[in-house]
Amino acid sequence: MNSTFEQVIDGNNIMLNDLQNNNDVLDMGDPDFACSFCGALMWYQERIHKDRNSATPLFSLCCGAGKVKIPFLKDPPATLKNLLFRVDSRSNNFLENIRSYNMMFSFTSMGGKIDTSVNNGNGPYVFRLHGQNCHMIGSLMPESGSNLKFAQLYIYDSENEVSNRAGAIREHGALNSSTACK
């Protein structure tokens, strides 16, 4: 390990203090232990008893050492499952435009002051919001001459709701209308 990091153990937390600069990265590798209660993959450093070494450590961050039982996810409906796992002929279009299809079914839109200045490097995308976020829902009736938005896409002119929702999305030309109305 590079000497620019100092490891400090504080109760159940392991903190890394960067002594010189922010360019060094600590790689702990992949989590290589499974919780004996729920099977969640964990790092050895996340064990309950940090004061002793164990070949079979116990973990509580995931399921509270067996106190919390989380059911397995149910299978999605057949149509969605076929789209997600490339069984359906429309799968490629659906997966390439999955965010647009998701936006078609949103009743609100998040608002706030988004800071885009942090995404000027080669690192992963960062979403940073200044102040308070809010949900913009708009009115139930559109203003005269304006485009439909939010819940208006479902309530106003419901006979054309699929085309209204597709029209509200910039990339709507790439969307398959037979997928959008299922």
N, C-alpha and C positions, 0 to 999 in steps of 0.2 A: 504494500500500500504506500502511496505517496505520502511523504512526511508532512504535507501541508494540512492534513486533517488530524484532528484530535478527537478521539472517541470518548464521550462522556456518558456514563450510565446513571440514569436518574430514575429510580423506582422501576416502573415497567417500560420506560422509554429509553431508547438509544438515540442520542442526539449527536450530530456531527458538526463540529464547529470548524468553519473554514478559516484558517489562520492567515492565509496570504491573499488569495484571490478567488474569484468565482468560476474560473475556467476548469477546475479539476472536477472529475465526476467519480463518485464511489459506486462501483458495480458490485452488488451483493449476489449476482447470479440469479438463477431461477429459484423460485420457492421449491424446496425439495423434500418437504415433510407434509404429510397429510394428517388432518385432524382426525383423531380416532373416533370422534362422535359423528361428524358430518361429512368428512372427506375433503374439506376445503384445503387447498394447497397453501402452505404457510412457510415462512422462513424460520430457521432455527431461533433467530433472535426474537421472535414473537411468542416464544413459549411462556407459560405461566411462571414456572420456577426458574428464574434467571440465576439464582444463587447456586444452582447445581447443574452439572452436565448430565445429560440423559440420552440414551440411544433411542428412546421412545418418548419424546417430550409431549406434554399436554398443552393444548391451546384453548383460549377462551374468547379471543377477539371475534371469531366467526359465529359461534353458536352458543356462547356462554357456557362452554364445557358441557354441552348436551342439554342445557336448559331451554333453548329455543329450537323448535322444530319448524323448519321452513319446508313446505311441500314442494315437490318438483313442479316445474312449469307444465301446464297442460299443453297438448298439441294445438297449434293454431288451426283455424278452420281449413278445410281441404283446399279451397281456392287459394288462400294465402300461402299455405304450405307448398302448393305446386308452383306458385310464383317464386317463392324464396329458394326452393331447391332445384330450380331449373327443370321441372317436369313439364310445365306449361309452355306452349310455343311463345307466349308473351313475356316469358321470364327475363330475357335479356333486356328488353325495353324497360320493364319494371325495375330491375336492379340498377340499371344505368341512371334512372330518373327517380330513385326511391325517395329522395328528399322532396322532390316536387309532388309526388303522389301523397306523401305525408302532409305537406302543406295544404293540399286540397281539402283536408278534413279538419283543419284547425279552426276553432271558433274565435280565437283571440290571437293577438300578436304581441310579443314582448316588446316593451319599449324602455328606453333609458338612454343615457349618454354612453355610447360605446367608444372605448379608447382603442383605436386601431394602430397607434404608434408603437405598440409593443411587438408587432409582427413584422419587423423589418430585417430579420436575420434568417438563418437557415434552420432554426429550431422548430419544434412543434407549434401548431397554431395555439394562440392564447386568446381567450375571450375575457376581456376585462371591462367591467362596467363601473362608471363613476356614479356615486350617489345611489339613489334608490331605483330599483326596477319596477315596472308597472305592467299591467296587461291592458292593451288597448282593445276595446270591444266595439266601439262605434254605436250608432243608433240602429234600431231595427228597420228603419226606412231610409233609403239612400237620398242624398240631396239631389235635387233636380240636375240632370246632366252629368252626374259623377258616376264613376264605376262602382260596382258592388264590392263590398269587402266584409270580412269577418262573418258574423251570423247572417247578414243579408244574403249571402250566397246560398243559404239553405232555406230562408224564410220568404224572401221576396222573389217572385217569379220562379216558383218551385218546379214548374214544368221544364224549365231549362237549367236546372241546378248543376248538372254535370258540366255543361258547356260554360256556365257562369263561373264555376270553380276553376275549370281549366283556363279560362280567359284571365283569371286573376293572377296567374303564375306566368312569369316572364318566359319560361321555356315551354309553354303549353303546346307548341307545335310538335314537340317530341313525345308528348303523352298519347297513349293509346286509349281512345274513348271507351272501348269495350272493357279495358282493365279498370278504368276509373269509375264505371257505374256498377261494378260487382259488389 
